Amino acid sequence: MVKRTFALNQSYPNPAKGHAAISFALPETRDVTLEVFDMKGRIVRNLFEGSLEAGEHEVSWDIRDNSGNAVSTGVYVYRLTAGNDTAVEKMLVK
């Protein structure tokens, strides 16, 4: 039996231009939130909110904010919250 773990992977490509893929793993079915923030901690984009089954998942970001505008070049943080687990990674947008 394979033990699944909670994990948030580095986005691809990094640096991103036009799109970025964010993959993560869940050990069991959980309510999940995946969000992108700027370096000042302001929410840029809500990428996913809902329930997902255990296993590997991938969400694509079109490098746009919640209003549909392209974001500026710079460093962004994405945060995965699943149940009581939280993980954060950085990405560079060109």
C-alpha positions as CSV (number, residue, x, y, z in Angstrom):
1,M,0.0,0.0,0.0
2,V,1.4,3.4,-1.0
3,K,1.1,6.1,1.7
4,R,0.0,9.4,0.2
5,T,1.2,12.6,1.6
6,F,0.2,16.3,1.5
7,A,2.6,18.1,-0.9
8,L,2.7,21.4,-2.9
9,N,5.2,21.3,-5.8
10,Q,7.1,24.1,-7.5
11,S,5.1,25.7,-10.3
12,Y,6.1,25.0,-13.9
13,P,7.5,26.7,-15.8
14,N,9.3,29.0,-13.4
15,P,9.7,31.7,-14.4
16,A,6.2,31.7,-15.9
17,K,5.1,33.7,-18.9
18,G,1.6,33.3,-20.2
19,H,0.6,30.3,-17.9
20,A,1.8,28.3,-14.9
21,A,0.9,24.8,-13.8
22,I,0.7,24.2,-10.0
23,S,0.6,20.6,-8.9
24,F,-0.1,19.1,-5.5
25,A,-0.9,15.9,-3.7
26,L,-3.6,15.1,-1.1
27,P,-3.5,12.1,1.2
28,E,-7.3,11.9,1.5
29,T,-10.4,13.7,0.2
30,R,-10.3,17.3,1.5
31,D,-11.7,20.8,1.0
32,V,-9.0,22.7,-0.8
33,T,-8.2,26.3,-1.5
34,L,-5.4,27.4,-3.9
35,E,-4.7,31.1,-4.0
36,V,-2.0,33.5,-5.5
37,F,-0.7,36.5,-3.6
38,D,1.6,39.4,-4.4
39,M,4.6,40.0,-2.2
40,K,2.6,42.5,-0.1
41,G,0.2,39.7,0.9
42,R,-2.7,40.9,-1.3
43,I,-4.8,38.3,-3.0
44,V,-4.2,38.2,-6.7
45,R,-6.2,35.2,-7.8
46,N,-8.4,32.5,-6.3
47,L,-7.4,29.4,-8.4
48,F,-9.5,26.7,-6.8
49,E,-11.9,26.3,-4.0
50,G,-13.7,23.0,-3.4
51,S,-13.4,19.4,-2.5
52,L,-10.9,17.1,-4.1
53,E,-10.2,13.4,-3.7
54,A,-6.9,11.9,-2.6
55,G,-4.1,11.8,-5.2
56,E,-2.2,14.1,-7.6
57,H,-3.8,17.3,-8.9
58,E,-2.8,20.1,-11.2
59,V,-4.3,23.6,-11.6
60,S,-3.4,26.0,-14.4
61,W,-3.0,29.7,-13.9
62,D,-3.3,32.0,-16.9
63,I,-1.2,34.7,-15.1
64,R,-4.3,36.9,-14.6
65,D,-5.8,38.4,-11.5
66,N,-9.4,37.9,-10.3
67,S,-10.6,40.7,-12.6
68,G,-9.0,39.1,-15.7
69,N,-6.1,41.5,-16.0
70,A,-2.6,40.2,-16.7
71,V,-0.4,40.5,-13.6
72,S,2.9,42.5,-13.5
73,T,6.3,40.9,-13.8
74,G,7.5,39.9,-10.3
75,V,7.5,37.4,-7.6
76,Y,4.2,35.8,-6.4
77,V,3.4,33.4,-3.7
78,Y,0.8,30.6,-4.0
79,R,-0.8,28.9,-1.0
80,L,-2.5,25.6,-0.8
81,T,-4.8,25.0,2.2
82,A,-6.3,21.5,2.5
83,G,-8.0,20.7,5.8
84,N,-5.4,21.6,8.6
85,D,-2.5,21.5,6.2
86,T,-1.0,24.6,4.5
87,A,1.9,24.9,2.1
88,V,3.4,28.0,0.3
89,E,5.7,28.3,-2.7
90,K,7.1,31.2,-4.7
91,M,7.0,31.7,-8.5
92,L,8.5,34.3,-10.8
93,V,6.3,35.8,-13.5
94,K,8.2,37.3,-16.5
